[in-house]
Structures are given as structure tokens and as C-alpha cells.
């Protein structure tokens, strides 16, 4: 099992470890429009739609993008972690949605009837599943005919300059999310289930100016969070050398995409 699929209960019991990684993107992304608002603008939602978020995490997307979304959405927030569901419901409760429902749920066995939702959203979560095709099949099942599934994930080359530093832990110099369920896998599985798929990549890059944020992000999940003192020292040295080579800045390329498939009527 790859590191991205292991230790999910520890990693996602709440949002603390996730926040260390999210900080890199929130603080250092260079883009005309941020990731969450960009995704919101691409979603073909209509006012009053019933929307299911599978793997909602702490609800950051909805809190950040509420102003970009249609009115009166009925939002169901689901996650395998009850702690994440609770945090997401608390965060989204005050927002201008028609209704907010929280539901602890396994993405491969969703506790909803067939054809319950106009849209299903699965943002950066399918790479956590041992078999992503089972999750996609469940999302297809709970969609109404004519509804859509929106999936986000990373490409294999995402943030390569950062992940090259993690070789001191014995890791491959690749984004573990992109390696586990990247662009090719998203296209393959969604096309196989739905018979259609469109993909758009967010135009963005990172310009990181604080070495400690790199250290905290890449030691917030395996194998970095289990590294010994010698490995951590070597990692700090590698980060320092990378920033020195960039005159105090680490320029990082990004590959994050949105895939949308429609359930045929």
C-alpha cells in the first residue's frame, strides 16, 4: 500500500495534519484565481441542486467558494472521518446554503439511495481508496440521470521540485497523490464508468519563501512523519540547499486538474 493510502485514520481524524500541507498552497500559490474559486467557477451547478461532497474534509472548499456558487444549494457533506464531518458542518452551517447535512460515509459504500443527487464532488480524495473504481461506481449510482461527477486530483509531475527533496526518506521523487491516482487514472476510470469526461488544469505555480513551511508540510504524512533524527537532519539540509540554489526562493510547478463526467439520461 502506498503512503497516501496508509494511516488515513491518523492523518484525517481532524484537519491539523492536512493544514500543514494546505498552507503551502494557500500561502505561496501564484495564480490569477485561487484553486477553490477556480473550481467553483468550473462546476455546472444550478440553483437548488442537491449536492454530495464525498471526502469533504473540513469543508474548506465550500467556505472559500460560497460566493461563487449558485443560490439555495442543498449540501450533503460526507467523509470517512466523523471528526472531519463535524468540522465541515460547523464551518458551513453559517454559509448561505439552503440546507447542510453531515453524514459519516465510506466512499465505496455510500449510504444514499440511487439517483439522490444532481451533483457529486470528490476533491483530492480518490487516491486514498484501495480501489478508486469502486468509489466512482458508487458516485455514479447516487447521481440522478443528467447529473455530473466532479473529481479533482494532481498530475504525476505536480510539485516535482518539492518531492525531489523527500528522497532522503526513501520516497520516490513524485507527488504520492499523482502517482496513486493521477490524471491518467482519473481519465481512465471516469471514462470507463460514464462514457464521457472533460478535463481542465488550474494554471498555477508555487513560489515558496519560507523553508520551514516545506519541512512541516512534507513531514506531516508518511514516511516523513515517521523519520528518525538523522533523516530529518538530512531533510533540513536538502531544503536549505534548494533554497540557497534559488537565492532564497523555491520555484515549484503545479499540476492540479478538474475532471467532469455526466451520467447519461
Backbone torsions as a table, in degrees:
resi	resn	phi	psi	omega
1	UNK	NA	134.3	-179.1
2	UNK	-72.6	158.0	-180.0
3	UNK	-55.8	-33.3	-176.9
4	UNK	-68.6	-21.4	-179.7
5	UNK	-99.0	-2.4	-176.2
6	UNK	-105.4	151.3	174.4
7	UNK	66.2	30.7	-177.0
8	UNK	-63.0	-37.0	-178.7
9	UNK	-62.3	-41.2	178.6
10	UNK	-71.8	-40.7	-176.1
11	UNK	-69.7	-37.0	-168.7
12	UNK	-122.7	24.6	172.1
13	UNK	-61.4	-35.3	171.5
14	UNK	-148.1	-171.0	-169.9
15	UNK	-94.3	6.6	-172.0
16	UNK	-64.7	-48.3	179.9
17	UNK	-68.5	-39.5	178.2
18	UNK	-60.6	-35.6	-178.0
19	UNK	-62.6	-34.1	179.5
20	UNK	-63.1	-36.8	178.2
21	UNK	-77.8	-38.5	-179.3
22	UNK	-64.2	-28.9	-178.5
23	UNK	-60.5	-37.8	178.6
24	UNK	-56.3	-45.0	-178.0
25	UNK	-74.3	-38.9	-177.0
26	UNK	-71.6	-32.7	-175.0
27	UNK	-91.6	-28.0	-166.5
28	UNK	-124.0	3.2	179.4
29	UNK	-71.4	134.7	172.9
30	UNK	-107.9	111.9	-178.3
31	UNK	-160.3	153.8	177.0
32	UNK	-67.1	-31.3	177.7
33	UNK	-141.3	139.2	-178.1
34	UNK	-65.3	162.5	-175.0
35	UNK	-58.4	-52.7	-176.5
36	UNK	-63.0	-49.3	176.6
37	UNK	-61.4	-35.5	178.7
38	UNK	-62.6	-47.4	178.1
39	UNK	-59.7	-44.9	-178.1
40	UNK	-57.8	-40.3	-179.4
41	UNK	-68.3	-24.4	-178.8
42	UNK	-84.7	-20.1	-173.5
43	UNK	-75.0	126.2	-178.1
44	UNK	-83.1	55.5	-179.3
45	UNK	-82.8	154.3	175.3
46	UNK	-122.5	153.8	178.3
47	UNK	-54.9	134.7	177.1
48	UNK	84.9	0.2	-179.8
49	UNK	-62.0	147.8	169.8
50	UNK	-92.2	118.2	-171.0
51	UNK	-121.6	132.4	175.4
52	UNK	-110.6	126.3	173.3
53	UNK	-104.2	112.2	-179.9
54	UNK	-95.0	123.1	-174.1
55	UNK	74.2	49.6	-172.4
56	UNK	-67.6	-19.5	-175.7
57	UNK	59.3	-145.7	-177.4
58	UNK	-83.5	10.7	176.6
59	UNK	79.0	18.4	-177.0
60	UNK	-60.5	-38.4	-178.3
61	UNK	-58.6	-50.4	-174.7
62	UNK	-67.3	-35.6	178.0
63	UNK	-67.1	-36.7	-177.7
64	UNK	-79.3	-29.3	-169.9
65	UNK	-110.9	5.0	-174.1
66	UNK	-54.9	-37.5	-177.3
67	UNK	-71.1	-15.8	-179.2
68	UNK	-94.7	-2.5	-171.8
69	UNK	-103.2	158.0	177.0
70	UNK	-63.7	164.6	-178.7
71	UNK	-76.1	155.7	166.5
72	UNK	61.5	34.7	174.0
73	UNK	-71.4	141.4	173.0
74	UNK	-101.0	108.8	-167.6
75	UNK	-107.3	125.1	173.0
76	UNK	-109.7	119.8	-177.0
77	UNK	-102.5	118.0	-177.9
78	UNK	-127.6	147.1	178.6
79	UNK	-160.4	153.4	175.5
80	UNK	-66.9	-27.6	-179.2
81	UNK	-90.6	117.1	176.0
82	UNK	-59.7	-33.3	178.9
83	UNK	-63.7	-40.1	177.4
84	UNK	-65.5	-43.0	179.4
85	UNK	-59.4	-45.9	-179.8
86	UNK	-60.9	-44.9	-179.9
87	UNK	-63.9	-41.2	-178.9
88	UNK	-65.2	-43.5	-180.0
89	UNK	-64.0	-42.5	178.7
90	UNK	-63.8	-38.4	-179.4
91	UNK	-71.6	-39.3	-174.0
92	UNK	-89.1	-15.7	-177.9
93	UNK	-52.7	-44.3	-178.4
94	UNK	-77.0	-6.0	-175.0
95	UNK	-80.0	160.5	-172.8
96	UNK	-80.5	60.6	172.4
97	UNK	-102.1	154.4	179.3
98	UNK	-66.0	-38.1	178.1
99	UNK	-156.3	152.5	177.2
100	UNK	-129.6	125.6	176.7
101	UNK	-127.0	135.5	175.6
102	UNK	-107.8	140.1	-177.9
103	UNK	-149.2	115.2	172.0
104	UNK	-66.1	131.6	-173.4
105	UNK	-157.9	145.0	170.4
106	UNK	-87.4	126.3	-176.5
107	UNK	-62.4	-21.5	-179.8
108	UNK	-93.1	0.8	177.8
109	UNK	-150.8	66.7	-173.5
110	UNK	-68.0	132.5	-176.2
111	UNK	-85.2	51.0	-178.4
112	UNK	-133.7	152.2	-179.8
113	UNK	-73.2	159.4	175.9
114	UNK	-56.5	141.6	173.1
115	UNK	63.5	36.4	-175.9
116	UNK	-87.0	-21.3	-168.1
117	UNK	-129.3	146.3	174.2
118	UNK	-78.5	-26.4	-178.4
119	UNK	-150.2	143.7	172.7
120	UNK	-124.1	132.1	-179.0
121	UNK	-116.0	131.3	177.6
122	UNK	-136.5	94.6	-171.9
123	UNK	-99.0	116.4	174.5
124	UNK	48.3	52.3	179.6
125	UNK	-137.1	-21.5	-174.4
126	UNK	-65.4	-23.5	178.7
127	UNK	-71.8	-7.8	175.6
128	UNK	-84.0	-13.7	-175.0
129	UNK	-87.1	135.8	175.1
130	UNK	-58.0	-34.4	177.8
131	UNK	-133.5	91.6	-177.9
132	UNK	-58.2	-27.6	-178.4
133	UNK	-63.2	-31.2	177.5
134	UNK	-67.7	-39.9	176.7
135	UNK	-64.0	-43.0	179.5
136	UNK	-65.1	-37.6	177.4
137	UNK	-62.8	-40.6	178.3
138	UNK	-66.8	-40.5	178.9
139	UNK	-65.2	-38.6	175.0
140	UNK	-61.4	-42.9	-177.8
141	UNK	-60.3	-43.7	-174.8
142	UNK	-83.0	-4.3	176.0
143	UNK	-79.6	143.0	169.5
144	UNK	-70.3	151.5	170.2
145	UNK	-56.6	131.6	-175.1
146	UNK	91.1	-6.9	177.3
147	UNK	-82.8	171.7	-176.5
148	UNK	-130.1	152.0	171.5
149	UNK	-108.4	129.4	176.0
150	UNK	-115.4	122.5	-178.5
151	UNK	-121.3	137.0	171.0
152	UNK	-118.3	145.9	175.6
153	UNK	-160.1	179.1	-178.8
154	UNK	-106.6	153.6	173.3
155	UNK	-82.2	164.8	-177.9
156	UNK	-62.6	-24.7	-179.9
157	UNK	-95.2	8.6	-177.0
158	UNK	-61.5	129.4	174.7
159	UNK	49.1	41.1	-177.1
160	UNK	-57.7	-35.9	-178.9
161	UNK	-63.6	-31.6	176.1
162	UNK	-75.7	-48.9	-173.6
163	UNK	-69.9	-19.1	173.5
164	UNK	-61.8	-25.9	-179.6
165	UNK	-74.1	-21.4	-174.6
166	UNK	-82.9	1.9	177.5
167	UNK	-63.0	-19.7	177.0
168	UNK	-65.0	-19.6	176.8
169	UNK	-92.3	0.1	-175.5
170	UNK	88.3	9.0	-179.8
171	UNK	-82.9	154.4	169.9
172	UNK	-70.0	149.6	-178.8
173	UNK	-78.7	54.7	-175.3
174	UNK	-137.8	151.5	170.5
175	UNK	-62.3	119.0	-178.0
176	UNK	-62.9	-29.7	177.8
177	UNK	-68.4	-47.4	179.5
178	UNK	-65.0	-33.9	178.8
179	UNK	-71.1	-34.0	-176.4
180	UNK	-82.6	-45.3	179.2
181	UNK	-147.2	81.0	-176.5
182	UNK	-97.4	-159.6	-175.8
183	UNK	-58.9	-47.2	-176.0
184	UNK	-63.5	-41.1	179.5
185	UNK	-66.8	-41.9	178.8
186	UNK	-60.5	-45.9	179.4
187	UNK	-62.7	-45.9	-177.2
188	UNK	-62.0	-51.2	-174.9
189	UNK	-70.5	-39.2	-178.8
190	UNK	-71.8	-39.4	177.3
191	UNK	-64.0	-39.9	-179.2
192	UNK	-64.4	-38.8	-176.6
193	UNK	-83.3	-41.6	-172.2
194	UNK	-100.0	-24.8	-176.1
195	UNK	79.6	7.7	177.9
196	UNK	-158.6	157.6	-178.7
197	UNK	-172.9	136.7	170.2
198	UNK	-123.2	149.2	-178.0
199	UNK	-133.3	139.1	175.3
200	UNK	-135.6	136.6	179.0
201	UNK	-103.7	136.8	177.8
202	UNK	-72.4	122.3	179.0
203	UNK	-77.9	104.9	-176.0
204	UNK	-160.5	163.6	173.2
205	UNK	-150.3	169.5	175.9
206	UNK	-110.3	144.0	171.5
207	UNK	-130.3	91.8	-171.2
208	UNK	-89.7	131.6	-177.6
209	UNK	-118.3	-2.6	-177.9
210	UNK	-123.5	106.8	-178.2
211	UNK	-57.2	-35.2	-176.4
212	UNK	-63.4	-31.3	178.4
213	UNK	-68.0	-32.9	174.2
214	UNK	-65.0	-46.4	-179.8
215	UNK	-59.1	-47.8	-176.9
216	UNK	-66.2	-39.1	-178.6
217	UNK	-66.2	-45.3	-172.6
218	UNK	-87.6	-1.6	170.4
219	UNK	-110.4	17.3	-179.9
220	UNK	-95.1	-1.1	-179.6
221	UNK	-149.3	165.5	-178.2
222	UNK	-64.9	147.2	-1.7
223	UNK	-89.0	-2.1	-176.3
224	UNK	-61.9	-33.4	-178.5
225	UNK	-75.1	-5.6	178.5
226	UNK	-118.6	13.4	-177.7
227	UNK	-69.7	150.0	176.6
228	UNK	-85.8	176.9	-174.3
229	UNK	-62.1	-38.5	-179.9
230	UNK	-64.9	-41.7	178.5
231	UNK	-65.9	-40.9	179.0
232	UNK	-65.1	-38.8	177.1
233	UNK	-64.1	-42.6	178.6
234	UNK	-64.7	-35.1	178.7
235	UNK	-66.8	-44.1	177.3
236	UNK	-60.7	-39.1	178.3
237	UNK	-63.8	-41.8	179.7
238	UNK	-64.4	-40.6	177.2
239	UNK	-63.3	-45.9	-179.5
240	UNK	-59.1	-43.7	179.8
241	UNK	-63.8	-39.4	-179.9
242	UNK	-64.9	-40.5	179.2
243	UNK	-71.3	-36.4	176.1
244	UNK	-62.7	-40.8	179.5
245	UNK	-65.0	-28.4	179.2
246	UNK	-99.3	18.3	-179.9
247	UNK	54.8	44.7	175.9
248	UNK	90.1	4.4	-178.8
249	UNK	-133.5	141.7	173.8
250	UNK	-113.8	110.7	178.4
251	UNK	-87.6	129.6	-171.7
252	UNK	-133.5	129.5	175.7
253	UNK	-81.1	149.7	-179.8
254	UNK	-123.6	145.7	172.4
255	UNK	-136.8	96.9	176.1
256	UNK	-130.5	126.4	-173.2
257	UNK	-127.8	160.3	177.9
258	UNK	-116.5	126.5	179.9
259	UNK	-115.4	130.6	-179.9
260	UNK	-127.3	130.2	174.8
261	UNK	-127.3	147.1	-179.5
262	UNK	-110.6	138.7	175.3
263	UNK	-82.7	122.6	-176.0
264	UNK	-65.8	144.3	-177.9
265	UNK	-74.8	NA	NA
